[in-house]
Amino acid sequence: MRTYTLMISVLLWGVLLGGVVYSHMVFFPVYLSNLPDSAAVVNGPYGLNEARFWLTIHPLLVLSLVVALIANWRERTKRFLIGSTLIVYLVVLVVSALFFVPELIAFHDSPITAGDWQPRADRWWNLSLLRGTTLFIFAIPLLFARARSEASNGGN
């Protein structure tokens, strides 16, 4: 059971990272390229809405990490590895809720001229790259925890 809960967390973390990569390689370069005109990507009846993905993956991943942490609590090293990933992820979610999401909403709704928005969009982009890098780095403790599961099961 402990191994399976950890496998689910690793799988969901991979889905999260896939969303991060897609957003930064495909979606945001277009969306943030020439605000407010480029906000057409998300406005109107055919605008893209990434919220469904993010509102689904975040609670599932938090839940899976909490369950994996509880299931692996007796192993001190795995508890630390899973717990550190969970704590960093929760911090990223709080920062996202306080800064990144409100800025995206502002980009979506604003009638302000492009000259006023581009510095904000550039700052958002750079900070989002830092956020994404942090998520990639904190996949490593989760993978180490999974590797410990593999080692403790004799390679099975």
C-alpha positions in Angstrom: 0.0 0.0 0.0 2.8 2.4 0.9 4.5 1.9 -2.5 1.2 2.4 -4.4 0.4 5.6 -2.7 3.8 6.9 -3.5 3.5 5.8 -7.2 0.2 7.7 -7.5 1.9 10.8 -6.1 4.8 10.5 -8.6 2.4 9.9 -11.5 0.3 13.0 -10.5 3.5 15.1 -10.0 4.5 14.1 -13.6 1.1 15.3 -14.8 1.6 18.6 -13.0 5.1 19.0 -14.6 3.6 18.2 -18.0 1.1 21.0 -17.5 3.9 23.4 -16.4 6.0 22.6 -19.5 3.0 22.9 -21.8 2.0 26.2 -20.3 5.5 27.6 -20.6 6.3 26.3 -24.0 2.9 26.7 -25.8 0.3 28.8 -23.9 2.1 31.6 -22.1 4.4 32.7 -24.9 1.4 33.5 -27.0 -0.8 34.8 -24.2 1.8 37.2 -22.7 3.4 38.2 -26.0 1.4 41.4 -26.7 -1.0 42.3 -23.9 -3.8 43.3 -24.0 -4.3 42.2 -27.6 -2.8 38.7 -27.0 -5.4 38.2 -24.2 -7.7 37.2 -27.1 -6.3 33.7 -26.5 -8.3 33.4 -23.3 -11.2 35.8 -24.0 -14.4 35.2 -26.0 -16.5 32.1 -26.5 -13.6 30.1 -27.9 -10.9 31.3 -25.5 -8.7 28.7 -23.8 -9.4 28.0 -20.1 -6.6 26.2 -18.3 -8.4 26.6 -14.9 -10.2 23.2 -15.3 -6.8 21.4 -15.5 -5.2 23.3 -12.6 -8.3 23.1 -10.4 -8.3 19.3 -10.9 -4.6 18.5 -10.6 -3.8 20.6 -7.5 -6.3 19.0 -5.0 -5.6 15.5 -6.4 -1.9 15.9 -6.0 -2.2 17.4 -2.5 -4.4 14.6 -1.4 -2.1 12.0 -2.9 0.9 13.5 -1.2 -0.9 13.6 2.2 -2.0 9.9 1.8 1.5 8.9 0.7 3.0 10.8 3.7 0.6 9.0 6.1 1.2 5.6 4.5 5.0 6.0 4.7 5.1 7.8 8.1 7.0 5.0 9.8 10.0 5.4 7.5 11.8 8.5 8.6 13.7 9.1 5.4 10.6 8.7 3.2 8.6 10.8 5.6 11.2 13.6 5.2 11.3 13.3 1.4 7.6 13.2 0.9 7.0 15.9 3.6 9.5 18.3 2.1 7.9 17.9 -1.4 4.4 18.5 0.1 5.5 21.6 2.1 7.2 23.2 -0.9 4.2 22.4 -3.1 1.8 24.0 -0.5 4.0 27.1 -0.5 4.0 27.2 -4.3 0.2 26.9 -4.2 -0.1 29.8 -1.7 2.2 32.0 -3.7 0.3 31.1 -6.9 -3.0 32.0 -5.2 -1.7 35.3 -3.9 0.3 36.5 -6.9 0.1 34.4 -10.1 -3.6 33.8 -10.4 -4.6 37.4 -9.6 -2.1 38.7 -12.2 -3.5 36.2 -14.8 -7.0 37.5 -14.0 -5.8 41.1 -14.4 -4.2 40.2 -17.8 -7.4 38.6 -18.9 -9.7 41.5 -17.9 -7.7 44.6 -18.4 -8.3 47.3 -20.9 -4.9 49.0 -20.1 -2.5 49.7 -23.0 0.2 47.3 -24.0 3.0 49.5 -22.7 1.6 49.3 -19.2 1.2 45.5 -19.3 4.3 44.2 -20.9 6.7 44.8 -17.9 4.1 43.1 -15.6 3.8 40.2 -18.1 7.6 39.9 -18.3 7.9 39.8 -14.5 5.2 37.3 -14.2 6.9 35.1 -16.8 10.3 35.2 -15.1 8.8 34.4 -11.7 6.7 31.6 -13.2 9.8 30.1 -14.7 11.3 30.2 -11.1 8.1 28.5 -9.8 8.3 25.8 -12.5 11.9 25.2 -11.8 11.1 24.8 -8.1 8.5 22.2 -8.9 10.9 20.3 -11.1 13.6 20.3 -8.3 11.1 19.1 -5.7 10.1 16.1 -7.9 13.6 14.8 -7.0 12.8 14.1 -3.3 9.6 12.3 -4.3 11.6 10.2 -6.8 14.2 9.4 -4.1 11.3 8.3 -1.8 10.0 6.0 -4.6 13.5 4.7 -5.2 13.8 3.8 -1.5 10.5 1.9 -1.9 12.0 -0.1 -4.7 15.2 -0.8 -2.8 13.3 -1.9 0.3 11.2 -4.3 -1.8 14.3 -6.0 -3.1 13.9 -4.5 -6.6 10.2 -5.6 -7.0 
